[in-house]
Structure formats: C-alpha cells, structure tokens
C-alpha cells in the first residue's frame, strides 16, 4: 500500500470522526467536544510528523552545503541582532515584570525581523532593477 493511499484513508477516517463529533456537539452532547479536540490533536500530530519527515528528507537529498550556509547566515543575523538589542526590565499590564534578558530577546527578534525584511525587500528591488536593465 502506497503512502498516498494510506494517508488518504487516514484523512477520510479523521474527516468522518470530525463530522460525527461535530454532529454530537450540534445535538447538545458535550462529549463531542472532547472527541473533536482529540481528533484535532491527532490531525495536528500527523501533520507535524509528516512535515518534519519531508523537510529532513528534502534537506538531505538536496545540497546540504547551501542549507548549512543559509542556516549559518540566519544565525549570524540573530547574533548581530542580539548584540544590538538592549534589555531593560519592564512592568507588564498584568502586573508581572519582563526580565532584562526577556526584553533583550524581544528586541533581538524585532531587529532580526527588520534586518531580514530589509534584505528581502532589497533583493526584490535589485532583481527588478536587473530585469529592467537587461532588456
């Protein structure tokens, strides 16, 4: 039995279970809520496992050197962002405090986003400019 056929059968079974539990909820039975939640958890688990398997399969079948260079470049951007970020203890709305380290990681995340957004926008502009000038 192929993987496609097996996944199709699993999808049909989970779909039927979801429909049955949804019908139970509509009829007023609260037991349908737990069943629907467990069906959703099972579906999420299956999807996460399959995504992880196929991502790892794609990484090892492809050019591992390019993948490692990309991961390294991303880690360099995160390290630079962490170095640029400053952390100060903050009082949150619910009365708890955000630690200095937590504040620094939030700042690092923002700086990482800004750097990656600038790189992405710059590469799109450069690509468009090259396309216009090559005609």
C-alpha positions in Angstrom: 0.0 0.0 0.0 1.4 3.3 -1.0 1.9 6.3 1.3 -0.6 8.3 -0.7 -3.3 5.7 -0.3 -2.6 5.3 3.4 -2.8 9.0 4.0 -6.0 9.2 2.0 -7.6 6.5 4.2 -6.4 8.3 7.4 -7.8 11.6 6.1 -11.1 10.0 5.4 -11.3 8.4 8.8 -10.4 11.6 10.6 -12.9 13.5 8.5 -15.7 11.1 9.4 -14.7 11.2 13.1 -14.7 15.0 13.0 -18.1 15.1 11.3 -19.5 12.6 13.9 -18.2 14.7 16.8 -19.4 17.9 15.3 -22.9 16.3 15.0 -22.7 15.3 18.6 -21.9 18.9 19.5 -24.8 20.2 17.5 -27.2 17.8 19.3 -26.1 19.2 22.6 -23.8 16.4 23.8 -20.7 17.8 25.5 -18.8 14.5 24.9 -18.4 15.6 21.3 -16.2 18.5 22.3 -13.5 16.2 23.7 -13.7 13.9 20.8 -13.4 16.7 18.3 -10.5 18.2 20.3 -8.7 14.8 20.3 -9.3 14.4 16.6 -7.8 17.8 16.0 -4.8 16.9 18.2 -4.3 13.7 16.2 -4.5 15.5 12.9 -2.0 18.1 14.1 0.4 15.5 15.3 0.2 13.6 12.0 0.8 16.8 10.0 3.7 17.9 12.1 5.4 14.5 11.9 4.9 14.3 8.1 6.2 17.9 7.6 9.3 17.1 9.7 10.0 13.9 7.8 9.7 15.5 4.4 11.7 18.6 5.4 14.5 16.5 6.6 14.3 14.3 3.6 14.4 17.3 1.3 17.4 18.7 3.2 19.4 15.5 2.9 18.5 14.9 -0.7 19.4 18.5 -1.7 22.6 20.5 -1.5 23.4 20.2 2.2 26.2 22.8 1.9 23.8 25.5 0.7 21.4 24.6 3.5 24.1 24.9 6.2 25.3 28.2 4.8 21.8 29.6 4.9 21.3 28.4 8.5 24.7 29.9 9.4 23.8 33.2 7.8 20.5 33.3 9.7 22.3 32.5 13.0 24.7 35.4 12.3 21.8 37.8 11.8 20.3 36.6 15.1 23.6 37.0 16.9 24.1 40.5 15.4 20.5 41.4 16.4 21.1 40.1 19.9 24.2 42.2 20.1 22.3 45.3 19.0 19.4 44.8 21.4 19.3 46.4 24.8 17.3 44.9 27.6 15.5 46.8 30.4 13.2 45.3 32.9 9.6 46.2 32.0 6.4 46.2 34.0 3.7 44.4 32.1 -0.1 45.2 32.0 -0.9 42.1 34.1 1.4 43.3 36.9 4.2 40.9 36.2 7.7 42.0 35.1 9.5 41.1 31.9 13.1 40.4 32.8 16.1 42.2 31.3 17.0 39.0 29.3 13.5 38.5 28.0 13.3 42.2 27.0 16.6 41.8 25.1 15.3 38.7 23.3 12.2 40.6 22.2 14.4 43.4 20.9 16.6 40.9 19.1 13.6 39.3 17.5 12.5 42.8 16.3 16.0 43.6 14.9 16.1 40.2 13.2 12.8 40.9 11.6 13.9 44.3 10.4 17.2 43.0 9.0 15.6 40.1 7.2 12.8 42.4 5.8 15.4 44.9 4.5 17.4 42.1 2.9 14.2 40.6 1.3 13.0 44.0 0.0 16.5 44.9 -1.2 16.8 41.6 -3.1 13.4 42.1 -4.8 14.3 45.7 -5.8 17.7 44.6 -7.1 16.1 41.7 -9.0 13.6 44.1 -10.6 16.3 46.6 -11.4 18.4 43.9 -13.1 15.4 42.7 -15.1 14.7 46.2 -16.3 18.2 47.0 -17.3 18.8 43.7 -19.1 16.2 44.3 -21.7 
